[in-house]
Amino acid sequence: MRLTFLAPAADTESLNLGPLALLAPLLEQLHLADLLDHHLPPHPRQEFSHGKVLSLLVAARLCEPQALIRIPAWAHEHAADLLWGIPADKLNDDRLGRALDAFFAKRHSILAAVTVQALAVAELSLHRLHFDTTDVTFCGVYDQSVPRVLPGDDALLPRDDQLSPAHITKGYLSDRRMLQVGVTSVVDDHGALPIFCHCVDGNRNGHTAIAQQYELLRHHLPLPPQMQLVSDRGTFSAEHIARLQRHGHSFLGAVPWSDYQALYDQHAAQLQWQPASYLSQEQQRRRQDNSPLPQEHYELAVLKHQLQDPHSGEPLPCRVLFCYSSAGAAEEARRRQQNIATIRAGLDKIAQKLAAGHPRTTYGSVVGQIAKLLGQKEAARYFTYELVALTAAEQEAFAAPRNGYSKPHHRLTYTFDAAAAQAAARYDGLSALLTTSPLTKSGDTLFSEYKQQAYVELGHRQWKTPLVVRPVFLKSPQRVEALIGLLYLALQAYQLLERSYRQNTPADAPQPERLRTAEQLLRAFAVLGVRVEQAAIGQILHAPRVSREQRHILDRLHYPTPRQLLARTILPAPSG
């Protein structure tokens, strides 16, 4: 209603509409509230639908990430209560929590429905998808969180209300409590548009994450024939490739070099290397500007190969793309030499401390110091060492130790295998990709497509910086997972805003304009004041004047003005 309440005397209040001038029309473009209400029909006693409440929560996350307890104050300060038609005091913890509970029971169905609308707005298809995982960390015990139990061989229940929340637990290689979140995106030259996400237990790896997410994708989205799924080495397995092939889909991804080094050695002499057409934006700039900085490049060699379906034993024809990076080769050589020098200096220092009878050179402490020095460094395998116990005569030959020291009891000797280090140098800059994509796609095309995986990783950073995916302060595992789903919707909207602006920017515009980010767009609307007058006839809007830059952004996106937005719920001030 326009006349939300009557006031006996005139009064005014200044609010900051801010980024909501962009976010409200963006979420309307996605039909977010309507799609949520379609999946979460309101109860007759509900004063405000789940769709309205949850879409406002997404807007809050995009506008100013904060704890749920702060949402009512934020909604009033930024006129969100007016735009959404929900009084701020109705957005309490209990109401938000009930909305999250409802969302959890339909989470994947909702994500898929919003994705279909996002793809229509962005004019994108599902023919090539990129998958990657990230983690969300937590503080606290989360005693209610237990391992997710699935029937059979990690089979998935298609119904969300039967799929328990993922287990918040210590990570596979970490002591932090976390969830693993798999994100699937569509990627092109404008960047990545997330289309689906799914949480798995914090101690699960990429194999589990991609298996579960692929089954959910098949169940909830219309994946086309020959869809290509791109992912990194942490998700690679013959089982995954066989699974894709059974459903008419193909794989493109990195594979562990250690698994394919022998194949490379076997065929190295016959490989035919060709320069790759892919260049990063920085490398393109260096060539255009004739920069004195190094002009790095990639080379490719394609080899036909065959895997075996681990269940049926059937062959899985594929191609291996051996990739050489000049930048990678230089970096690996530099790192090897640096690590060799570090290990040499460290071993020499330990040997000197032993010879001096340093009080902290017991046998056990020295072994620990050497283990820490070698660590996980690849260069450690070129060194061998030995702690030789000194005889009584050798100890007697040493002069009396100074105060606090003792006579040496061991001698450290080590050798460095220069030939092994030299042999390893021939693999510098090499990596391997594997694909089951049709032969109509060249190795050069596939390599360029794989390099766009970096856009998905950029999305993870955006999730955790401008959108601040953490910290998460909910105790219920169901509500935690529901909130992560909402955060994913915020990321999708965030990326769609950026993409829409770039798609509407002329190709001959300056590069900073063509590459403007969603963060920059929202920052341009950080301040947009609006006055609301409480009068006898109700609330009257004194709409803000937008700056030239704000007007330019709104026009490019074809969004309504703030006055048009607010006039839907409150009366505009009389003109003239």
C-alpha positions in Angstrom: 0.0 0.0 0.0 1.1 3.5 -0.7 -0.3 4.9 2.6 1.6 2.8 5.0 0.6 4.9 8.0 -0.8 8.4 8.9 1.0 11.0 10.8 -0.6 14.0 12.5 2.4 16.3 11.8 5.0 16.6 9.1 8.3 15.0 9.8 11.3 14.0 7.6 14.0 11.4 7.7 17.1 11.0 5.6 18.0 7.6 4.4 20.8 6.2 2.2 19.3 4.2 -0.7 22.9 3.5 -1.9 23.6 0.4 -4.0 20.0 -0.7 -3.7 19.3 1.6 -6.6 21.2 -1.1 -8.7 20.4 -4.2 -6.7 16.6 -3.9 -6.5 16.1 -3.8 -10.3 18.8 -6.5 -10.7 17.0 -8.9 -8.4 13.7 -8.0 -10.1 15.3 -8.9 -13.4 16.1 -12.3 -12.0 12.5 -12.6 -10.7 14.2 -13.7 -7.5 11.3 -13.1 -5.1 8.8 -14.7 -7.5 10.9 -17.8 -8.1 11.4 -18.2 -4.3 7.7 -17.9 -3.7 6.9 -20.4 -6.4 9.0 -23.0 -4.6 8.1 -21.9 -1.1 4.3 -21.1 -1.2 3.3 -18.8 1.6 1.3 -20.0 4.5 -2.1 -18.3 4.9 -0.9 -16.9 8.2 2.3 -15.5 6.8 2.3 -11.7 6.8 5.2 -11.5 4.3 6.3 -14.3 2.0 9.6 -16.2 2.2 10.4 -14.8 -1.3 10.3 -11.2 -0.1 12.3 -11.9 3.0 15.0 -14.0 1.4 15.4 -11.7 -1.6 15.9 -8.8 0.8 18.5 -10.9 2.6 20.4 -11.4 -0.7 20.2 -7.6 -1.3 21.7 -7.0 2.2 24.6 -9.4 1.5 25.3 -7.6 -1.8 24.9 -4.1 -0.3 26.6 -4.4 3.1 27.5 -7.9 4.5 26.7 -8.2 8.2 25.3 -10.4 10.9 21.6 -11.3 10.6 20.8 -9.5 13.9 21.8 -6.2 12.1 19.4 -6.7 9.2 16.4 -4.7 10.7 18.6 -1.7 11.3 20.2 -2.0 7.9 16.8 -2.3 6.2 15.6 0.9 7.7 18.8 2.9 7.2 18.9 2.0 3.5 15.1 2.2 2.7 15.0 -1.5 2.0 11.9 -1.8 4.2 10.2 0.7 1.8 11.4 -1.0 -1.4 10.4 -4.5 -0.2 7.3 -3.3 1.6 8.3 -5.1 4.9 8.6 -3.1 8.1 12.1 -3.3 9.5 10.9 -4.7 12.8 9.5 -7.7 11.0 12.9 -8.8 9.9 13.9 -10.3 13.3 16.1 -13.4 13.8 13.2 -15.7 14.1 11.6 -14.6 10.8 14.9 -14.8 8.9 15.6 -18.2 10.5 12.2 -19.6 9.4 12.8 -18.4 5.9 16.3 -20.1 5.8 14.7 -23.3 7.1 12.2 -23.2 4.2 14.9 -22.4 1.7 17.0 -25.4 2.9 14.2 -27.9 2.0 14.2 -26.7 -1.6 17.7 -25.3 -2.0 18.9 -27.0 -5.2 15.6 -26.7 -6.9 15.6 -22.9 -6.2 19.2 -22.5 -7.4 18.4 -24.2 -10.6 15.2 -22.1 -11.2 17.1 -18.9 -10.7 19.9 -20.1 -12.9 17.5 -20.7 -15.8 16.4 -17.0 -15.5 20.0 -15.8 -15.2 21.0 -17.7 -18.3 18.1 -16.1 -20.2 19.2 -12.6 -19.1 22.8 -13.2 -19.9 22.0 -15.1 -23.2 24.2 -18.0 -22.2 23.9 -21.8 -22.6 25.0 -24.8 -20.7 27.2 -26.3 -23.4 30.5 -25.7 -21.5 30.6 -25.7 -17.7 33.5 -25.1 -15.4 33.7 -26.6 -11.9 35.9 -25.8 -8.9 35.7 -26.1 -5.1 36.4 -23.7 -2.4 36.1 -23.9 1.4 34.1 -21.9 4.0 35.6 -21.9 7.4 33.9 -21.7 10.8 34.6 -20.9 14.4 32.9 -22.9 17.2 32.1 -26.5 17.9 28.9 -27.2 15.8 27.9 -30.3 17.9 24.7 -30.6 15.9 26.7 -31.2 12.6 27.2 -34.9 11.8 28.6 -36.6 8.7 26.3 -36.8 5.8 25.1 -40.3 5.2 24.1 -41.3 1.6 22.8 -44.7 0.5 24.9 -46.9 -1.7 28.1 -45.8 -3.3 27.7 -42.0 -2.5 24.5 -42.0 -4.5 22.5 -38.8 -4.1 18.9 -38.4 -3.1 17.3 -36.1 -5.7 14.9 -34.6 -3.1 16.4 -31.7 -1.1 14.3 -32.4 2.0 15.9 -35.9 2.2 19.5 -34.6 1.7 21.0 -33.8 5.1 23.3 -30.8 5.6 27.0 -31.3 5.0 29.2 -31.9 7.9 31.1 -28.9 9.4 34.3 -30.6 10.4 38.1 -30.4 10.2 39.3 -30.2 6.6 41.1 -33.0 4.7 44.5 -31.2 5.1 43.5 -28.6 7.7 42.7 -28.3 11.4 40.1 -25.6 10.7 36.4 -26.5 10.7 34.9 -26.0 7.3 32.6 -27.0 4.5 33.7 -27.7 1.0 31.5 -25.9 -1.6 31.5 -26.9 -5.2 30.6 -24.1 -7.7 29.8 -24.7 -11.3 29.9 -21.7 -13.7 29.4 -20.8 -17.4 32.5 -18.9 -18.6 33.2 -16.7 -21.6 35.3 -13.6 -22.4 33.1 -11.5 -20.0 34.0 -13.8 -17.1 32.2 -16.5 -15.1 28.5 -16.7 -14.3 27.9 -19.2 -11.4 25.0 -21.5 -12.2 25.0 -24.0 -9.3 26.6 -24.8 -5.9 26.5 -27.7 -3.5 28.0 -28.2 -0.1 29.9 -31.4 0.9 31.5 -32.4 4.2 34.5 -30.4 5.2 36.8 -33.5 5.0 35.8 -34.6 1.5 37.9 -34.1 -1.6 37.3 -32.9 -5.1 36.3 -36.4 -6.4 33.3 -36.4 -4.0 32.4 -32.8 -4.7 32.3 -33.2 -8.5 30.5 -36.5 -8.4 27.7 -35.2 -6.2 27.4 -31.9 -8.1 27.3 -33.5 -11.5 24.4 -35.8 -10.4 22.5 -32.7 -9.0 23.2 -30.8 -12.2 21.7 -33.6 -14.3 18.7 -33.8 -12.1 17.9 -30.1 -11.9 19.1 -28.5 -15.1 18.6 -29.4 -18.8 22.2 -30.3 -19.7 22.6 -30.5 -23.4 24.2 -33.4 -25.3 28.0 -33.2 -25.6 28.2 -30.8 -22.7 31.8 -30.3 -21.7 32.7 -30.1 -18.0 36.0 -28.4 -17.2 37.8 -28.9 -13.8 41.2 -29.0 -12.1 43.4 -32.0 -11.2 41.8 -32.5 -7.8 38.6 -33.8 -9.5 40.3 -36.1 -12.1 39.6 -39.8 -12.1 38.8 -42.4 -14.7 35.6 -43.0 -12.8 34.6 -39.4 -13.3 35.3 -39.5 -17.0 33.4 -42.8 -17.4 30.4 -41.2 -15.6 30.4 -38.3 -18.0 30.7 -40.5 -21.0 27.7 -42.7 -19.9 25.6 -39.6 -20.1 26.9 -38.3 -23.4 29.1 -35.6 -21.8 32.8 -34.9 -22.2 35.7 -34.0 -19.8 38.5 -31.4 -20.0 40.8 -30.8 -17.1 44.2 -30.9 -15.6 45.7 -34.2 -14.6 48.5 -34.9 -12.0 51.9 -34.6 -13.8 53.3 -37.5 -11.7 50.7 -39.8 -13.3 51.6 -38.7 -16.9 55.3 -38.1 -16.7 56.0 -41.7 -17.8 53.7 -41.3 -20.8 55.5 -38.1 -21.7 58.9 -39.8 -21.4 57.7 -42.6 -23.7 56.6 -40.3 -26.5 58.8 -37.2 -25.9 60.9 -37.7 -29.0 57.8 -38.0 -31.3 55.7 -35.1 -29.9 55.0 -32.3 -32.3 54.9 -29.0 -30.5 52.9 -26.0 -31.7 52.6 -22.5 -30.3 49.3 -21.9 -28.5 47.2 -18.9 -29.5 46.2 -18.2 -25.9 47.8 -15.2 -24.3 46.9 -13.6 -21.0 45.6 -10.0 -21.1 48.9 -8.8 -19.6 50.9 -10.7 -22.4 48.6 -9.2 -25.0 49.3 -5.7 -23.6 53.0 -6.3 -23.7 52.9 -7.2 -27.3 50.7 -4.3 -28.3 52.8 -1.8 -26.4 56.2 -3.3 -27.5 57.0 -3.6 -23.8 60.5 -4.5 -22.7 59.1 -7.0 -20.2 59.4 -10.7 -21.0 57.0 -11.9 -23.7 56.0 -15.3 -22.4 54.2 -18.0 -24.4 52.7 -21.5 -24.3 53.4 -24.5 -26.5 51.2 -27.6 -27.0 51.6 -31.2 -28.1 48.6 -33.5 -28.5 48.8 -37.3 -28.0 46.0 -39.8 -28.4 45.5 -41.9 -25.4 43.1 -44.4 -23.8 41.8 -45.0 -20.2 39.7 -47.8 -18.9 36.3 -47.6 -17.2 37.1 -48.9 -13.7 33.6 -50.6 -13.5 33.0 -52.0 -17.0 36.5 -52.3 -18.2 35.5 -50.6 -21.5 38.1 -48.3 -23.1 37.7 -44.6 -22.8 39.4 -42.9 -25.8 40.9 -39.5 -24.9 43.6 -37.1 -25.8 46.4 -35.8 -23.6 47.5 -32.2 -24.1 51.1 -31.7 -23.0 51.6 -28.0 -22.3 54.8 -26.0 -22.0 54.8 -22.6 -20.3 57.9 -20.4 -20.7 56.9 -18.4 -17.6 56.3 -21.7 -15.7 59.7 -23.0 -16.8 61.5 -19.8 -15.6 59.6 -19.9 -12.3 60.3 -23.5 -11.6 64.0 -23.1 -12.4 64.2 -20.1 -10.2 62.4 -21.8 -7.3 64.6 -24.9 -7.6 67.8 -22.9 -7.4 66.4 -20.9 -4.5 65.4 -24.0 -2.6 68.7 -25.7 -3.3 70.5 -22.7 -1.9 68.2 -22.5 1.1 68.7 -26.2 1.9 72.5 -25.9 1.5 72.7 -22.9 3.8 70.4 -24.5 6.3 72.4 -27.8 6.4 75.6 -25.9 6.7 74.3 -23.9 9.6 73.1 -27.0 11.4 76.4 -28.7 10.9 78.2 -25.6 12.4 75.9 -25.7 15.4 76.7 -29.3 15.9 80.4 -28.7 15.6 80.1 -25.9 18.2 78.3 -28.1 20.7 75.2 -25.8 20.7 72.9 -26.7 23.6 69.9 -27.1 21.2 71.6 -29.8 19.1 70.4 -33.0 20.6 70.1 -35.9 18.1 66.3 -35.6 18.1 66.2 -31.8 17.8 68.7 -31.9 14.8 66.6 -34.5 13.0 63.5 -32.2 13.6 65.4 -29.2 12.3 66.5 -31.0 9.1 62.9 -32.3 8.5 61.5 -28.8 8.8 64.2 -27.4 6.5 63.5 -30.0 3.8 59.7 -29.8 4.2 57.8 -30.5 1.0 60.4 -28.8 -1.2 60.9 -30.7 -4.5 64.6 -29.9 -4.2 64.8 -32.0 -1.0 65.1 -35.2 -3.0 68.5 -34.1 -4.4 70.0 -34.2 -0.9 71.0 -37.1 1.3 72.3 -36.6 4.8 73.8 -38.6 7.6 74.3 -37.9 11.3 77.5 -39.7 12.3 78.1 -40.3 16.0 81.5 -39.1 17.1 83.9 -41.6 18.8 85.2 -40.9 22.3 88.6 -40.0 20.8 87.0 -37.6 18.3 85.1 -35.9 21.1 88.2 -35.7 23.3 90.1 -33.9 20.5 87.7 -30.9 20.8 88.7 -28.0 23.1 86.7 -27.5 26.3 83.3 -26.0 25.4 82.3 -22.6 26.5 79.8 -22.0 29.2 76.4 -23.6 28.4 77.7 -25.6 25.5 78.9 -29.2 25.3 81.4 -31.1 23.3 80.0 -32.2 19.9 78.4 -35.7 19.8 77.5 -36.0 16.1 78.8 -34.8 12.8 76.4 -33.9 9.9 77.4 -34.8 6.4 75.3 -34.4 3.3 75.6 -34.8 -0.5 73.9 -33.1 -3.3 73.0 -35.0 -6.5 73.6 -32.3 -9.2 72.8 -34.8 -12.0 69.4 -35.5 -10.6 68.7 -31.8 -10.3 69.8 -31.3 -13.9 67.6 -34.2 -15.1 64.6 -32.7 -13.4 65.1 -29.4 -15.2 63.9 -30.9 -18.5 60.4 -31.0 -17.0 60.3 -27.3 -16.1 57.2 -25.6 -17.4 55.4 -28.8 -18.4 51.9 -29.8 -17.4 49.2 -32.1 -18.8 45.5 -31.8 -19.6 43.2 -34.6 -20.6 40.1 -34.4 -22.7 37.4 -36.7 -24.1 36.0 -33.8 -26.2 35.2 -34.5 -29.9 38.1 -34.4 -32.3 36.4 -31.4 -34.0 37.8 -29.3 -31.1 41.5 -28.7 -31.6 44.0 -28.8 -28.8 44.6 -25.1 -29.2 40.8 -24.4 -28.7 40.7 -26.7 -25.7 43.7 -25.1 -24.0 42.1 -21.6 -24.4 38.9 -23.0 -22.9 40.7 -24.5 -20.0 42.6 -21.3 -19.2 39.2 -19.6 -18.6 39.1 -21.8 -15.4 40.8 -18.8 -13.8 37.6 -16.9 -14.0 35.9 -19.4 -11.6 38.8 -19.0 -9.1 38.3 -15.2 -9.3 34.7 -15.8 -8.4 35.9 -17.5 -5.2 37.9 -14.5 -4.3 34.9 -12.2 -4.9 32.8 -14.4 -2.8 35.2 -14.0 0.1 36.1 -10.3 -0.3 33.4 -7.9 -1.6 30.6 -10.3 -0.7 32.3 -11.6 2.5 31.1 -15.2 2.5 32.6 -15.5 6.0 32.2 -15.3 8.9 29.0 -17.3 9.2 27.3 -17.0 12.7 24.5 -19.6 12.6 24.4 -22.6 14.9 22.0 -24.8 12.9 23.8 -26.8 10.1 20.6 -26.5 8.0 20.6 -22.8 8.3 24.3 -22.5 7.6 23.9 -24.4 4.4 20.8 -22.4 3.5 22.7 -19.2 4.0 25.6 -20.5 1.8 23.0 -21.1 -0.9 21.8 -17.5 -0.5 25.4 -16.3 -0.7 25.8 -18.2 -3.9 22.7 -16.4 -5.3 24.3 -13.1 -4.2 27.4 -14.1 -6.2 25.3 -15.0 -9.2 23.6 -11.6 -9.1 26.9 -9.9 -8.5 28.4 -11.5 -11.6 25.3 -10.9 -13.7 25.4 -7.2 -12.9 29.0 -7.0 -14.1 28.3 -9.0 -17.2 25.2 -7.0 -18.1 27.1 -3.7 -17.9 30.0 -5.1 -20.0 27.6 -6.5 -22.6 25.9 -3.1 -22.9 29.2 -1.2 -23.2 30.2 -0.4 -26.9 33.2 -2.3 -28.2 35.1 0.9 -28.9 34.7 2.3 -25.4 37.9 2.8 -23.4 39.2 -0.4 -21.8 38.6 0.7 -18.2 34.9 1.2 -19.1 34.6 -2.2 -20.9 36.2 -4.0 -18.0 34.3 -2.2 -15.2 33.6 -4.6 -12.3 30.5 -5.1 -10.2 32.4 -3.8 -7.2 33.2 -0.5 -9.0 29.5 -0.2 -10.1 28.2 -0.7 -6.5 30.8 1.7 -5.1 29.6 4.4 -7.5 26.2 4.2 -5.6 27.7 4.1 -2.1 25.9 7.4 -1.3 22.5 8.1 -2.7 20.4 10.0 -0.1 16.6 10.0 -0.1 14.2 12.0 2.2 11.0 10.5 3.3 8.4 12.9 4.8 5.8 11.6 7.2 2.7 13.7 6.4 -1.0 13.6 7.1 -1.6 11.8 3.7 1.1 9.2 4.5 4.8 8.9 3.5 6.0 11.2 0.7 9.2 10.6 -1.2 11.7 13.3 -1.9 13.7 11.4 -4.5 17.4 11.8 -4.7 19.2 13.4 -7.5 21.6 11.0 -9.1 25.1 12.1 -10.2 26.2 12.1 -13.8 28.1 8.9 -13.3 25.1 7.2 -11.6 22.8 8.3 -14.4 25.2 6.9 -16.9 25.3 3.5 -15.2 21.5 3.3 -14.8 21.0 4.2 -18.5 23.5 1.6 -19.7 21.8 -1.1 -17.6 18.3 0.1 -18.6 17.4 0.3 -15.0 14.6 2.6 -13.5 15.6 5.7 -11.6 15.5 5.7 -7.8 12.4 7.8 -7.9 10.6 5.3 -10.1 11.7 2.5 -7.8 10.5 4.1 -4.6 7.3 5.4 -6.2 6.0 1.8 -6.3 5.6 1.7 -2.5 5.3 5.4 -1.4 3.9 8.6 -2.8 6.3 10.8 -4.7 6.7 14.4 -3.6 4.4 16.8 -5.6 6.2 18.3 -8.6 6.4 22.1 -9.1 
